[in-house]
Amino acid sequence: MTVAASPLVQLQRPTRATDQARRVSGNTVTLTIDGEEVTAPEGATILTVCRARGTEIPTLCFLDTLHPVNACRVCVVEIEGARVLAPACSRAVENGMIVKTSSERVNHSRKLVLELLASSVDLSTTPEVAGWIEQYDAKPERFGPAAPPAPAGTRASAVAGHHEPPSAEFAATVAEPTTIDNELYVRDYAKCILCYKCVEACGPDHQNTFAIAVAGRGFDAHISTEFAVPLPESACVYCGNCIAVCPTGALMAKSEFEMRAEGRWNPSTITETDTICPYCGVGCTLRLHVADGEIVKATSPLENSITQGNLCIKGRFGWRFVGNRAAGESRARDVENGNR
């Protein structure tokens, strides 16, 4: 029997750019959101439509510049007739769809998700989450006191399928010492919620370096370099785009981390100034964060059409020469004054 050869089909993972192109449509659909009839572009997500009409839905793993991966589940909504709750960040609207964004079932789900996250992860530097915990009356403490931090590298060395019985005295946590293996940024896995944003930014959505990925299974799952090697020995190019998308502060510029540790980090005193990166001709917009006349970190606006929040190592960390030069000039003045 002769079997005709099938044509090869190249499977391409959808990116944010291809998603947007696919979702551009002149057609519209009519649906009902929280009892109100709404007309929306065909292919738009429930989250996009809700935000456009002023309905806020909490999100942690979603970002406009990244492909949604539906990991955190705090954005779930109820769709009439559906067996399970749907993630609003990726579910496209359909004609005749009836959506409830704050039903009893939705609120209960969000409450439980927040309780599980807050009982196992340090959310102290996660914006807005404290308000959500209060809004949904989440009580993470009901799972018991937090377990003591694990020694460094515990989850990285765990063997899949071999787990110690959990202690009934404590709530399991991902707490472990902060990883500081370079001079540019730190990795605090005690704050990681496995939102996959850093993996997407490092991989197919932006940088295409693929220096990090998810390793481990179950509660031992964590973000890791290849074979858990130190960052300087990995494929990382130190663009810092993973820092830019991290929602919890698990990835943080070392300058900010040190200021927080010293108690000197005060967002209310930090001013922001936009300028153009001087290192090459691309013209990336830099947003300089300045405290007490000193640059403490550099970012780029997500809405910028050139960067979409991304920078290279020079743009994100190359501002340090400004501080070094200022310090050098200050020392020179001190020497000059001392010689008089």
Rosetta blueprint (number, residue, H / E / L):
1 M L
2 T L
3 V L
4 A L
5 A L
6 S L
7 P L
8 L L
9 V L
10 Q L
11 L L
12 Q L
13 R L
14 P L
15 T L
16 R H
17 A H
18 T H
19 D H
20 Q H
21 A H
22 R H
23 R H
24 V L
25 S L
26 G L
27 N L
28 T E
29 V E
30 T E
31 L E
32 T E
33 I E
34 D L
35 G L
36 E E
37 E E
38 V E
39 T E
40 A E
41 P E
42 E L
43 G L
44 A L
45 T E
46 I H
47 L H
48 T H
49 V H
50 C H
51 R H
52 A H
53 R L
54 G L
55 T L
56 E L
57 I L
58 P L
59 T L
60 L L
61 C L
62 F L
63 L L
64 D L
65 T L
66 L L
67 H L
68 P L
69 V L
70 N L
71 A L
72 C L
73 R L
74 V L
75 C L
76 V E
77 V E
78 E E
79 I E
80 E L
81 G L
82 A L
83 R L
84 V L
85 L L
86 A E
87 P E
88 A L
89 C L
90 S L
91 R L
92 A E
93 V L
94 E L
95 N L
96 G L
97 M L
98 I E
99 V E
100 K E
101 T L
102 S L
103 S L
104 E H
105 R H
106 V H
107 N H
108 H H
109 S H
110 R H
111 K H
112 L H
113 V H
114 L H
115 E H
116 L H
117 L H
118 A H
119 S H
120 S H
121 V L
122 D L
123 L L
124 S L
125 T L
126 T L
127 P L
128 E L
129 V H
130 A H
131 G H
132 W H
133 I H
134 E H
135 Q H
136 Y L
137 D L
138 A L
139 K L
140 P H
141 E H
142 R H
143 F H
144 G L
145 P L
146 A E
147 A L
148 P L
149 P L
150 A L
151 P L
152 A L
153 G L
154 T L
155 R L
156 A L
157 S L
158 A L
159 V L
160 A L
161 G L
162 H L
163 H L
164 E L
165 P L
166 P L
167 S L
168 A L
169 E L
170 F L
171 A E
172 A L
173 T L
174 V L
175 A L
176 E L
177 P L
178 T L
179 T E
180 I L
181 D L
182 N L
183 E L
184 L L
185 Y E
186 V E
187 R E
188 D L
189 Y H
190 A H
191 K H
192 C L
193 I L
194 L L
195 C L
196 Y L
197 K H
198 C H
199 V H
200 E H
201 A H
202 C H
203 G L
204 P L
205 D L
206 H L
207 Q L
208 N L
209 T L
210 F L
211 A L
212 I E
213 A E
214 V E
215 A E
216 G L
217 R L
218 G H
219 F H
220 D H
221 A L
222 H E
223 I E
224 S E
225 T E
226 E H
227 F H
228 A H
229 V L
230 P L
231 L H
232 P H
233 E H
234 S L
235 A L
236 C L
237 V L
238 Y L
239 C L
240 G L
241 N H
242 C H
243 I H
244 A H
245 V H
246 C L
247 P L
248 T L
249 G L
250 A L
251 L E
252 M E
253 A E
254 K H
255 S H
256 E H
257 F H
258 E H
259 M H
260 R H
261 A H
262 E L
263 G L
264 R L
265 W L
266 N L
267 P H
268 S H
269 T H
270 I L
271 T E
272 E E
273 T E
274 D E
275 T E
276 I E
277 C L
278 P L
279 Y L
280 C L
281 G L
282 V L
283 G L
284 C L
285 T E
286 L E
287 R E
288 L E
289 H E
290 V E
291 A E
292 D L
293 G L
294 E E
295 I E
296 V E
297 K E
298 A E
299 T E
300 S L
301 P L
302 L L
303 E L
304 N L
305 S L
306 I L
307 T L
308 Q L
309 G L
310 N L
311 L L
312 C L
313 I H
314 K H
315 G H
316 R H
317 F H
318 G L
319 W L
320 R H
321 F H
322 V H
323 G H
324 N H
325 R H
326 A H
327 A H
328 G H
329 E H
330 S H
331 R H
332 A H
333 R H
334 D H
335 V H
336 E H
337 N H
338 G H
339 N H
340 R L
